[in-house]
């Protein structure tokens, strides 16, 4: 429980607050959890309140009376798939590095991306703070003489990571959309949301039952 093995009989726990595992499987209450997929627009903050008075994702959930929280964040200028839930235990697992949940982004960058830059994205890029971003799956979707559309699959949750990776290679991101989060795909219009289906919830939970090295690969849309 909460990262420690419990051996004392009579120990009590609250599944709504405590992280409980039995034989490596997460234990939860069967009801009461809410799960939503939101298409976050750009220039909206991925929090429930903003001290600067900017629009937040809470403003977009007009039909949701219960309190739900974003699973991670999309930066202010980015758009795309954002998962919201009140399931704290699942949120913790989805964000934990050992599960390496894949996140798929499509980015429009200025200039024509060279093959060498694509190779660097695939092998790891040194960021502006001196740290190394983990290798990403990177594909060119299409190009013009002045722009390149990329698809990148990341398994980290660093702040503004896609933008920082591209900027480290000399490419400014002009537009960034997250189109997939684990098994979930972006399928609602911008600014709208929908509840997850029971099957999608099962897929999410199955995704984080075991660390990444012991479960099948999630395929990216490409």
TORKOL-4160 file (C-alpha; in steps of 0.2 Angstrom, whole numbers, padded with zeros to 4 digits, m for minus):
222
<pt num="1" X="0000" Y="0000" Z="0000"/>
<pt num="2" X="0007" Y="0017" Z="m0005"/>
<pt num="3" X="0023" Y="0008" Z="m0010"/>
<pt num="4" X="0025" Y="m0002" Z="0006"/>
<pt num="5" X="0021" Y="m0020" Z="0009"/>
<pt num="6" X="0008" Y="m0022" Z="0023"/>
<pt num="7" X="0010" Y="m0037" Z="0034"/>
<pt num="8" X="0000" Y="m0032" Z="0049"/>
<pt num="9" X="m0017" Y="m0039" Z="0051"/>
<pt num="10" X="m0031" Y="m0027" Z="0053"/>
<pt num="11" X="m0023" Y="m0013" Z="0043"/>
<pt num="12" X="m0036" Y="m0001" Z="0035"/>
<pt num="13" X="m0035" Y="0008" Z="0019"/>
<pt num="14" X="m0046" Y="0019" Z="0009"/>
<pt num="15" X="m0046" Y="0015" Z="m0010"/>
<pt num="16" X="m0051" Y="0033" Z="m0014"/>
<pt num="17" X="m0035" Y="0040" Z="m0006"/>
<pt num="18" X="m0022" Y="0025" Z="m0004"/>
<pt num="19" X="m0013" Y="0017" Z="m0019"/>
<pt num="20" X="m0016" Y="m0002" Z="m0016"/>
<pt num="21" X="m0009" Y="m0016" Z="m0026"/>
<pt num="22" X="m0012" Y="m0035" Z="m0024"/>
<pt num="23" X="0001" Y="m0046" Z="m0034"/>
<pt num="24" X="0005" Y="m0031" Z="m0044"/>
<pt num="25" X="m0013" Y="m0027" Z="m0049"/>
<pt num="26" X="m0021" Y="m0010" Z="m0044"/>
<pt num="27" X="m0036" Y="m0011" Z="m0033"/>
<pt num="28" X="m0050" Y="0002" Z="m0035"/>
<pt num="29" X="m0068" Y="0005" Z="m0030"/>
<pt num="30" X="m0080" Y="m0001" Z="m0044"/>
<pt num="31" X="m0090" Y="0015" Z="m0045"/>
<pt num="32" X="m0089" Y="0033" Z="m0043"/>
<pt num="33" X="m0074" Y="0036" Z="m0055"/>
<pt num="34" X="m0077" Y="0048" Z="m0070"/>
<pt num="35" X="m0066" Y="0049" Z="m0085"/>
<pt num="36" X="m0067" Y="0062" Z="m0099"/>
<pt num="37" X="m0058" Y="0065" Z="m0116"/>
<pt num="38" X="m0057" Y="0084" Z="m0120"/>
<pt num="39" X="m0051" Y="0092" Z="m0136"/>
<pt num="40" X="m0041" Y="0107" Z="m0128"/>
<pt num="41" X="m0040" Y="0122" Z="m0139"/>
<pt num="42" X="m0024" Y="0133" Z="m0139"/>
<pt num="43" X="m0023" Y="0147" Z="m0127"/>
<pt num="44" X="m0032" Y="0138" Z="m0113"/>
<pt num="45" X="m0024" Y="0133" Z="m0097"/>
<pt num="46" X="m0023" Y="0114" Z="m0092"/>
<pt num="47" X="m0028" Y="0118" Z="m0074"/>
<pt num="48" X="m0045" Y="0121" Z="m0065"/>
<pt num="49" X="m0040" Y="0139" Z="m0060"/>
<pt num="50" X="m0028" Y="0152" Z="m0066"/>
<pt num="51" X="m0022" Y="0167" Z="m0056"/>
<pt num="52" X="m0020" Y="0177" Z="m0072"/>
<pt num="53" X="m0038" Y="0175" Z="m0076"/>
<pt num="54" X="m0035" Y="0165" Z="m0092"/>
<pt num="55" X="m0048" Y="0152" Z="m0099"/>
<pt num="56" X="m0045" Y="0135" Z="m0091"/>
<pt num="57" X="m0051" Y="0117" Z="m0095"/>
<pt num="58" X="m0064" Y="0119" Z="m0081"/>
<pt num="59" X="m0073" Y="0132" Z="m0092"/>
<pt num="60" X="m0075" Y="0119" Z="m0106"/>
<pt num="61" X="m0084" Y="0106" Z="m0095"/>
<pt num="62" X="m0100" Y="0114" Z="m0093"/>
<pt num="63" X="m0110" Y="0098" Z="m0091"/>
<pt num="64" X="m0098" Y="0090" Z="m0078"/>
<pt num="65" X="m0104" Y="0095" Z="m0061"/>
<pt num="66" X="m0091" Y="0084" Z="m0052"/>
<pt num="67" X="m0073" Y="0089" Z="m0049"/>
<pt num="68" X="m0061" Y="0081" Z="m0061"/>
<pt num="69" X="m0043" Y="0084" Z="m0064"/>
<pt num="70" X="m0032" Y="0084" Z="m0079"/>
<pt num="71" X="m0020" Y="0070" Z="m0081"/>
<pt num="72" X="m0004" Y="0079" Z="m0085"/>
<pt num="73" X="m0004" Y="0095" Z="m0095"/>
<pt num="74" X="m0004" Y="0102" Z="m0113"/>
<pt num="75" X="0005" Y="0119" Z="m0113"/>
<pt num="76" X="m0005" Y="0135" Z="m0116"/>
<pt num="77" X="m0002" Y="0137" Z="m0135"/>
<pt num="78" X="m0004" Y="0118" Z="m0139"/>
<pt num="79" X="m0021" Y="0109" Z="m0142"/>
<pt num="80" X="m0027" Y="0091" Z="m0143"/>
<pt num="81" X="m0031" Y="0076" Z="m0132"/>
<pt num="82" X="m0032" Y="0079" Z="m0113"/>
<pt num="83" X="m0039" Y="0066" Z="m0101"/>
<pt num="84" X="m0048" Y="0072" Z="m0085"/>
<pt num="85" X="m0053" Y="0061" Z="m0071"/>
<pt num="86" X="m0056" Y="0060" Z="m0052"/>
<pt num="87" X="m0047" Y="0043" Z="m0052"/>
<pt num="88" X="m0031" Y="0048" Z="m0043"/>
<pt num="89" X="m0023" Y="0030" Z="m0042"/>
<pt num="90" X="m0025" Y="0029" Z="m0061"/>
<pt num="91" X="m0018" Y="0046" Z="m0064"/>
<pt num="92" X="m0003" Y="0042" Z="m0054"/>
<pt num="93" X="0001" Y="0027" Z="m0064"/>
<pt num="94" X="m0002" Y="0035" Z="m0081"/>
<pt num="95" X="0010" Y="0049" Z="m0076"/>
<pt num="96" X="0023" Y="0037" Z="m0068"/>
<pt num="97" X="0039" Y="0035" Z="m0078"/>
<pt num="98" X="0040" Y="0016" Z="m0076"/>
<pt num="99" X="0024" Y="0014" Z="m0087"/>
<pt num="100" X="0030" Y="0025" Z="m0101"/>
<pt num="101" X="0013" Y="0029" Z="m0108"/>
<pt num="102" X="0015" Y="0034" Z="m0126"/>
<pt num="103" X="0009" Y="0051" Z="m0131"/>
<pt num="104" X="0007" Y="0055" Z="m0150"/>
<pt num="105" X="0009" Y="0073" Z="m0156"/>
<pt num="106" X="0008" Y="0081" Z="m0173"/>
<pt num="107" X="0019" Y="0097" Z="m0175"/>
<pt num="108" X="0020" Y="0110" Z="m0189"/>
<pt num="109" X="0038" Y="0117" Z="m0189"/>
<pt num="110" X="0046" Y="0130" Z="m0199"/>
<pt num="111" X="0058" Y="0124" Z="m0212"/>
<pt num="112" X="0062" Y="0107" Z="m0220"/>
<pt num="113" X="0067" Y="0095" Z="m0207"/>
<pt num="114" X="0084" Y="0086" Z="m0212"/>
<pt num="115" X="0086" Y="0067" Z="m0211"/>
<pt num="116" X="0100" Y="0070" Z="m0198"/>
<pt num="117" X="0088" Y="0080" Z="m0187"/>
<pt num="118" X="0075" Y="0066" Z="m0188"/>
<pt num="119" X="0088" Y="0054" Z="m0183"/>
<pt num="120" X="0093" Y="0064" Z="m0168"/>
<pt num="121" X="0074" Y="0065" Z="m0163"/>
<pt num="122" X="0074" Y="0046" Z="m0164"/>
<pt num="123" X="0090" Y="0044" Z="m0153"/>
<pt num="124" X="0088" Y="0057" Z="m0140"/>
<pt num="125" X="0090" Y="0076" Z="m0141"/>
<pt num="126" X="0100" Y="0087" Z="m0128"/>
<pt num="127" X="0088" Y="0100" Z="m0122"/>
<pt num="128" X="0092" Y="0118" Z="m0117"/>
<pt num="129" X="0094" Y="0114" Z="m0098"/>
<pt num="130" X="0108" Y="0101" Z="m0103"/>
<pt num="131" X="0097" Y="0085" Z="m0100"/>
<pt num="132" X="0094" Y="0072" Z="m0113"/>
<pt num="133" X="0077" Y="0069" Z="m0119"/>
<pt num="134" X="0072" Y="0051" Z="m0122"/>
<pt num="135" X="0072" Y="0044" Z="m0139"/>
<pt num="136" X="0056" Y="0047" Z="m0148"/>
<pt num="137" X="0047" Y="0039" Z="m0163"/>
<pt num="138" X="0048" Y="0053" Z="m0177"/>
<pt num="139" X="0040" Y="0053" Z="m0194"/>
<pt num="140" X="0038" Y="0066" Z="m0207"/>
<pt num="141" X="0020" Y="0067" Z="m0212"/>
<pt num="142" X="0022" Y="0080" Z="m0226"/>
<pt num="143" X="0033" Y="0094" Z="m0232"/>
<pt num="144" X="0032" Y="0110" Z="m0242"/>
<pt num="145" X="0047" Y="0122" Z="m0247"/>
<pt num="146" X="0045" Y="0131" Z="m0230"/>
<pt num="147" X="0036" Y="0119" Z="m0218"/>
<pt num="148" X="0037" Y="0102" Z="m0211"/>
<pt num="149" X="0023" Y="0092" Z="m0202"/>
<pt num="150" X="0030" Y="0079" Z="m0190"/>
<pt num="151" X="0022" Y="0065" Z="m0180"/>
<pt num="152" X="0031" Y="0061" Z="m0164"/>
<pt num="153" X="0028" Y="0048" Z="m0151"/>
<pt num="154" X="0035" Y="0052" Z="m0133"/>
<pt num="155" X="0035" Y="0042" Z="m0117"/>
<pt num="156" X="0040" Y="0056" Z="m0106"/>
<pt num="157" X="0030" Y="0070" Z="m0098"/>
<pt num="158" X="0042" Y="0084" Z="m0098"/>
<pt num="159" X="0036" Y="0102" Z="m0099"/>
<pt num="160" X="0035" Y="0108" Z="m0117"/>
<pt num="161" X="0046" Y="0093" Z="m0122"/>
<pt num="162" X="0041" Y="0093" Z="m0141"/>
<pt num="163" X="0044" Y="0111" Z="m0143"/>
<pt num="164" X="0060" Y="0110" Z="m0134"/>
<pt num="165" X="0066" Y="0095" Z="m0144"/>
<pt num="166" X="0062" Y="0104" Z="m0160"/>
<pt num="167" X="0070" Y="0120" Z="m0155"/>
<pt num="168" X="0086" Y="0112" Z="m0149"/>
<pt num="169" X="0088" Y="0106" Z="m0168"/>
<pt num="170" X="0084" Y="0123" Z="m0175"/>
<pt num="171" X="0066" Y="0121" Z="m0179"/>
<pt num="172" X="0052" Y="0132" Z="m0172"/>
<pt num="173" X="0035" Y="0124" Z="m0168"/>
<pt num="174" X="0021" Y="0134" Z="m0176"/>
<pt num="175" X="0007" Y="0122" Z="m0171"/>
<pt num="176" X="0006" Y="0107" Z="m0160"/>
<pt num="177" X="m0008" Y="0095" Z="m0157"/>
<pt num="178" X="m0008" Y="0079" Z="m0146"/>
<pt num="179" X="m0018" Y="0067" Z="m0156"/>
<pt num="180" X="m0016" Y="0051" Z="m0146"/>
<pt num="181" X="m0014" Y="0047" Z="m0127"/>
<pt num="182" X="m0010" Y="0028" Z="m0125"/>
<pt num="183" X="m0025" Y="0019" Z="m0133"/>
<pt num="184" X="m0036" Y="0035" Z="m0134"/>
<pt num="185" X="m0037" Y="0045" Z="m0150"/>
<pt num="186" X="m0043" Y="0062" Z="m0153"/>
<pt num="187" X="m0060" Y="0061" Z="m0160"/>
<pt num="188" X="m0071" Y="0076" Z="m0154"/>
<pt num="189" X="m0071" Y="0094" Z="m0161"/>
<pt num="190" X="m0060" Y="0107" Z="m0153"/>
<pt num="191" X="m0067" Y="0114" Z="m0137"/>
<pt num="192" X="m0078" Y="0099" Z="m0134"/>
<pt num="193" X="m0077" Y="0083" Z="m0123"/>
<pt num="194" X="m0085" Y="0066" Z="m0121"/>
<pt num="195" X="m0085" Y="0052" Z="m0107"/>
<pt num="196" X="m0074" Y="0037" Z="m0110"/>
<pt num="197" X="m0082" Y="0021" Z="m0115"/>
<pt num="198" X="m0081" Y="0006" Z="m0103"/>
<pt num="199" X="m0069" Y="m0002" Z="m0115"/>
<pt num="200" X="m0058" Y="0013" Z="m0116"/>
<pt num="201" X="m0057" Y="0013" Z="m0097"/>
<pt num="202" X="m0052" Y="m0005" Z="m0097"/>
<pt num="203" X="m0039" Y="m0002" Z="m0110"/>
<pt num="204" X="m0031" Y="0012" Z="m0100"/>
<pt num="205" X="m0031" Y="0002" Z="m0084"/>
<pt num="206" X="m0023" Y="m0013" Z="m0093"/>
<pt num="207" X="m0010" Y="m0002" Z="m0100"/>
<pt num="208" X="m0003" Y="0002" Z="m0083"/>
<pt num="209" X="m0005" Y="m0015" Z="m0075"/>
<pt num="210" X="0013" Y="m0019" Z="m0078"/>
<pt num="211" X="0029" Y="m0008" Z="m0082"/>
<pt num="212" X="0032" Y="m0005" Z="m0100"/>
<pt num="213" X="0045" Y="m0019" Z="m0103"/>
<pt num="214" X="0033" Y="m0033" Z="m0099"/>
<pt num="215" X="0018" Y="m0027" Z="m0109"/>
<pt num="216" X="0014" Y="m0025" Z="m0128"/>
<pt num="217" X="0019" Y="m0010" Z="m0138"/>
<pt num="218" X="0005" Y="0003" Z="m0142"/>
<pt num="219" X="0005" Y="0007" Z="m0160"/>
<pt num="220" X="0005" Y="0025" Z="m0166"/>
<pt num="221" X="m0006" Y="0032" Z="m0180"/>
<pt num="222" X="0006" Y="0036" Z="m0194"/>
